[in-house]
Amino acid sequence: MFGPDKCGSNNKVHFILQHQNPISKIWEEKHFNDTPAIRTDKKTHLYTLKLSENNDFEIYIDKKAIKKGNLLTHMMPPINPPREIDDPTDFKPSDWVDGAEIDDPSASKPEDWDENAPAFIPDPNAKKPEGWLDDAPAEVPDPSAIKPEDWDDEEDGVWEAPIVSNPECEKVGCGEWKTPTIKNPAYKGKWSAPKIPNPLYKGVWKPKQISNPDFFFDEKPVETMAPMLALALEVWTTNAGLHFDNIVISNSLEKAFEFADATHTKKLSVETETENKEKKDKMKKNREEKLSKGNMKDTLEAYLGIFIEWVQDNVIAFVVSVVVSIGTLAYLTQTIFYSKKTPSTPPSAEEAKTDTDKDDDKDDGNDDGNDDDKNDGNDEDNK
């Protein structure tokens, strides 16, 4: 048996096989001990079981592997029975003592132990608050209530204002004041003797083990399980809208999934699109209702919903926009705060003096040159 089962608290994908004990010839059901939960939405889902020659099996939901197991290690009860079993003729002796501890026979209840002391006592430090209204009722007719204009005492009965909490009681309190209680420091509860090791203790009794007359070991239960001779559907439901189709039995998982792609995958895609559209329409209607209220809170929630829906529909565009925005901000920050030139520091007195000496040397060189030129010119004139 293989397939989903949802009934009350039961929620699992069953995998059950029939296996015969070759010694006793008894057929037994073997259940997968780690079943996955079924999908509980309203969409159509594909459940697949793959059995391998090495006794491994795998459960898929909508072509995705969900659970794995092995016929030799993951079935309950196990495929192969234990080698030894409890001796059905062995019984615990009547004088067997299996209590590890006993009450200390030498212990006695202390004289000051009061078993009747209450667990809680009135708080001796508590005082009734000032302004407490002992005689005021906890509820009063609503003083702000007004008899409706169309109220007819003859037809509707005598009109009475609705009852509300007494506003005077909210200030301090009213009614009978009772002292609050606290834990009783003298409370000890019922006395019981302390425990000591039992000198007659023999341990936990277990029946003797004997060889299992029906023991066997099946190395290949995948080959010896009950043969598949027919296909049957077990349906029990109280919910409307249940449907199923396209049951495939194959020795190739790939071919089974190829068939699933041509049938279930397309159906699931249409169901998903329809579900998403219904959700969007519902969200749109909800936003329109909030916008119609006109208050700031509902308006902000409506526009936030519009933004979130746009992001969900345009994930790539949103990511690109965020990356470009961060890159632009980083570039502008770099340009504004790190590209300014650092102002030059004024020269020291020694550097200033050195520069002045160099200027003087340059001036002297220029004067010498000018004088030579002038002299040369005068000589030529004299000649």
C-alpha positions in Angstrom: 0.0 0.0 0.0 1.3 3.4 -0.9 -0.3 6.9 -0.8 -1.4 9.8 1.3 -3.6 9.5 4.4 -5.1 12.5 6.3 -7.6 11.5 8.9 -7.9 13.5 12.2 -4.4 13.7 13.7 -3.1 11.0 11.2 -1.1 12.8 8.5 1.3 10.6 6.6 2.3 9.1 3.2 1.9 5.3 3.8 4.2 2.7 2.6 3.1 -0.8 3.7 4.1 -4.1 2.3 3.0 -7.7 2.9 5.7 -10.2 3.7 5.4 -13.9 4.5 7.4 -15.7 7.1 8.7 -18.7 5.3 8.7 -20.8 8.5 5.3 -20.0 10.0 3.8 -19.1 6.6 2.1 -16.1 8.2 1.7 -12.9 6.2 2.5 -9.7 8.1 2.2 -6.0 7.3 5.4 -4.1 7.4 5.1 -0.3 7.8 7.7 2.4 6.9 8.6 3.9 10.3 9.5 7.4 9.2 6.7 8.5 6.9 6.6 12.0 5.5 3.5 14.3 6.0 1.2 14.9 3.0 0.6 18.2 1.3 -2.5 19.8 2.8 -3.2 22.7 0.4 -5.9 22.6 -2.3 -3.5 21.8 -5.2 -3.0 18.5 -7.0 0.2 16.6 -5.8 2.1 13.7 -7.2 3.3 10.9 -4.8 5.9 8.5 -6.1 7.6 5.4 -4.5 10.8 4.1 -5.9 12.0 0.6 -4.9 15.6 -0.5 -5.8 17.1 -3.9 -6.1 19.4 -3.3 -3.1 16.3 -3.0 -0.8 16.5 0.8 -0.8 13.4 2.9 -1.3 12.6 6.5 -1.8 9.5 8.6 -1.5 9.0 11.6 -3.8 6.4 14.4 -3.6 6.0 16.4 -6.8 9.2 14.8 -8.1 11.3 15.9 -5.1 12.9 13.3 -2.9 11.4 13.6 0.6 12.3 10.4 2.5 14.7 7.5 2.1 14.8 4.1 3.7 15.8 0.5 3.4 13.5 -2.6 3.7 15.9 -4.2 6.2 16.2 -1.3 8.6 13.2 1.0 8.3 10.1 -1.2 8.5 8.0 -2.0 11.6 7.8 -4.7 12.6 11.1 -5.6 11.1 11.2 -7.8 8.0 13.4 -10.3 9.8 12.3 -11.4 13.3 14.7 -11.6 16.3 16.8 -14.7 16.8 15.6 -15.0 20.4 12.3 -14.3 22.0 10.9 -14.2 25.6 10.1 -17.7 26.9 6.3 -17.7 27.1 6.4 -20.3 29.9 8.6 -18.2 32.2 6.9 -16.1 34.9 8.2 -13.8 37.5 8.6 -15.6 40.9 6.1 -14.5 43.6 9.0 -13.5 46.0 10.8 -11.4 43.4 11.5 -7.9 44.7 11.8 -5.3 42.0 11.6 -2.2 44.1 15.0 -0.5 44.1 14.2 1.7 47.1 12.1 1.5 50.2 11.0 3.9 53.0 13.6 4.3 55.7 12.1 2.3 58.6 14.2 4.3 61.1 12.9 7.7 60.0 10.1 9.4 61.9 8.1 12.6 61.3 9.6 15.6 63.2 7.5 16.9 66.1 7.1 20.4 64.6 5.9 19.0 61.2 2.4 20.3 60.7 0.7 18.5 57.8 -2.4 20.5 58.2 -0.7 23.9 57.6 -2.2 25.6 54.6 -0.1 26.3 51.5 -1.2 30.0 51.4 -2.1 32.5 54.1 -3.4 36.0 54.2 -0.7 38.6 53.7 -0.2 40.2 57.1 1.3 43.3 55.6 -1.6 44.0 53.2 -3.9 46.9 53.8 -7.1 48.0 52.1 -6.3 50.8 49.7 -7.6 54.2 50.6 -10.7 55.2 48.7 -11.9 51.6 48.3 -15.6 51.6 47.7 -17.0 48.7 49.7 -20.6 49.3 48.8 -20.3 50.3 45.2 -21.4 47.7 42.6 -18.9 46.4 40.1 -21.3 47.1 37.2 -23.8 49.9 36.6 -26.2 51.0 33.8 -24.4 53.0 31.1 -25.0 56.7 32.1 -24.3 57.8 28.5 -26.9 55.5 27.0 -30.0 57.1 25.5 -33.3 55.5 24.9 -33.8 55.2 21.1 -36.5 57.5 19.7 -38.3 54.6 18.0 -38.5 52.5 21.2 -42.0 51.5 22.0 -42.4 50.4 25.6 -45.6 48.5 24.8 -44.1 46.5 22.0 -40.4 46.4 23.0 -40.8 46.3 26.8 -39.4 48.7 29.4 -36.2 50.1 28.1 -33.1 49.6 30.2 -29.7 51.1 29.7 -27.0 48.5 28.9 -24.8 47.4 31.8 -21.1 48.6 31.8 -18.3 48.3 34.3 -18.5 50.9 37.1 -16.0 53.6 36.2 -15.6 54.4 39.9 -14.2 51.0 40.5 -11.4 51.5 38.0 -9.8 54.2 40.1 -9.1 52.1 43.2 -11.6 49.3 43.5 -15.0 48.4 44.9 -16.9 45.6 46.4 -15.9 43.4 49.3 -12.1 43.8 49.8 -10.3 40.6 50.5 -6.8 40.3 51.9 -4.4 38.9 49.2 -2.7 35.6 50.1 1.0 34.7 50.1 2.9 31.4 50.4 2.9 30.1 53.9 6.5 30.0 55.1 5.6 27.3 57.6 4.0 25.0 55.0 5.7 21.6 54.6 3.0 19.4 53.1 2.4 15.8 53.9 5.4 14.1 55.5 6.9 11.0 53.9 9.9 9.0 55.0 13.1 9.3 53.0 14.1 6.5 50.7 17.0 4.1 51.2 18.3 1.3 49.0 16.3 -1.8 49.2 18.5 -4.7 50.6 16.2 -7.2 49.0 16.2 -5.7 45.5 17.0 -8.2 42.8 16.7 -6.0 39.8 14.2 -5.7 36.9 12.8 -9.1 36.2 13.0 -10.3 32.6 11.8 -13.6 31.2 14.3 -16.0 29.9 15.3 -15.9 26.2 14.8 -18.8 24.0 15.5 -19.5 20.3 12.8 -18.1 18.0 11.3 -21.1 16.3 10.1 -18.8 13.5 13.4 -17.1 12.9 14.6 -16.5 9.4 16.7 -14.0 7.5 15.6 -12.6 4.2 18.4 -10.7 2.5 16.3 -9.6 -0.5 12.8 -8.7 0.8 12.3 -6.6 -2.3 12.2 -9.9 -4.3 10.2 -11.9 -1.8 7.4 -9.5 -0.8 3.9 -10.2 -2.0 3.7 -9.9 -5.8 1.7 -7.1 -7.3 -1.2 -8.8 -9.0 -3.7 -6.0 -9.2 -4.2 -2.3 -8.6 -6.9 -1.1 -6.1 -7.8 2.3 -4.8 -8.9 2.8 -1.2 -10.9 6.1 -0.8 -12.6 7.3 2.3 -13.3 11.0 2.6 -15.8 13.5 4.1 -14.4 16.4 2.1 -15.6 17.5 -1.3 -13.3 18.2 -4.2 -11.1 15.1 -4.0 -9.9 13.8 -7.3 -7.0 11.6 -8.6 -5.9 10.2 -11.9 -2.8 9.0 -13.9 -1.6 6.1 -11.8 1.7 4.8 -13.3 3.6 1.6 -12.5 7.0 1.4 -14.2 10.5 -0.1 -13.9 11.9 3.3 -14.9 11.7 6.4 -12.7 12.8 8.6 -15.6 9.9 7.4 -17.8 7.5 7.8 -15.0 8.7 11.4 -14.5 8.5 12.0 -18.2 4.8 11.1 -18.1 4.4 13.3 -15.0 5.8 16.3 -16.9 3.2 15.8 -19.6 0.4 15.6 -17.1 0.7 16.5 -13.5 3.4 19.2 -13.9 1.2 21.1 -16.4 -1.9 20.8 -14.1 0.1 22.0 -11.1 1.4 25.0 -13.0 -2.2 26.0 -13.9 -3.4 25.5 -10.4 -0.5 27.6 -9.0 -1.1 30.4 -11.4 -4.8 30.4 -10.5 -4.1 30.4 -6.8 -1.6 33.3 -7.2 -4.2 35.2 -9.2 -6.8 34.7 -6.5 -4.4 35.8 -3.8 -3.5 39.0 -5.8 -7.2 39.8 -6.4 -7.9 39.3 -2.7 -5.0 41.5 -1.7 -6.0 44.1 -4.2 -9.5 44.2 -2.8 -8.2 44.5 0.7 -5.9 47.4 -0.4 -8.8 49.2 -2.0 -10.9 48.8 1.2 -8.0 50.3 3.2 -7.6 53.2 0.8 -11.3 53.9 0.9 -11.0 54.5 4.7 -8.7 57.4 4.1 -6.8 57.2 7.4 -3.0 57.4 7.4 -2.4 53.9 8.9 -4.5 52.0 6.3 -3.2 54.2 3.5 0.4 53.4 4.3 -0.4 49.7 4.7 -2.1 49.7 1.3 0.9 51.4 -0.5 3.3 49.1 1.3 1.3 46.1 0.0 1.5 47.5 -3.6 5.3 47.9 -3.2 5.7 44.3 -1.9 3.6 42.9 -4.7 5.7 44.8 -7.3 8.9 43.4 -5.7 7.6 39.9 -5.8 6.6 40.2 -9.5 9.9 42.0 -10.4 12.6 40.5 -8.2 15.4 40.9 -10.8 14.5 44.5 -11.6 14.4 45.2 -7.8 17.8 43.6 -7.2 19.3 45.5 -10.1 17.8 48.8 -8.9 19.2 48.2 -5.4 22.7 47.3 -6.7 22.8 50.4 -9.0 21.6 52.6 -6.2 24.2 51.4 -3.8 26.9 51.7 -6.4 25.9 55.3 -7.3 25.8 56.2 -3.6 29.2 54.8 -3.1 30.6 56.7 -6.1 29.1 60.0 -4.9 30.5 59.5 -1.4 33.9 58.8 -2.8 33.8 61.9 -5.0 32.5 64.3 -2.4 34.4 63.2 0.7 37.7 61.7 -0.5 38.5 63.6 -3.7 39.2 67.0 -2.1 42.9 68.2 -2.3 44.6 68.4 1.0 45.7 72.1 1.7 49.5 72.5 1.6 51.4 73.3 4.8 53.4 76.5 5.0 57.2 76.2 4.7 59.4 76.2 7.8 61.7 79.2 8.6 64.8 77.2 7.4 63.2 76.3 4.1 62.1 79.9 3.6 65.7 81.2 4.2 67.1 78.6 1.7 64.6 79.8 -0.9 65.6 83.4 -0.3 69.3 82.6 -0.8 68.6 80.9 -4.0 66.7 84.0 -5.3 69.6 86.2 -4.4 72.0 84.0 -6.3 69.8 84.2 -9.4 69.6 88.0 -9.1 73.5 88.2 -9.0 73.8 86.0 -12.0 71.5 88.2 -14.0 73.3 91.4 -13.0 76.7 90.0 -14.1 75.3 89.0 -17.4 73.7 92.4 -18.0 76.9 94.3 -17.2 79.0 92.2 -19.5 76.6 92.8 -22.3 76.6 96.6 -21.6 80.4 96.7 -21.5 80.7 94.9 -24.7 78.4 97.3 -26.3 80.4 100.3 -25.0 83.6 98.9 -26.3 82.2 98.5 -29.7 81.0 102.1 -29.7 84.4 103.3 -28.6 86.0 101.5 -31.4 
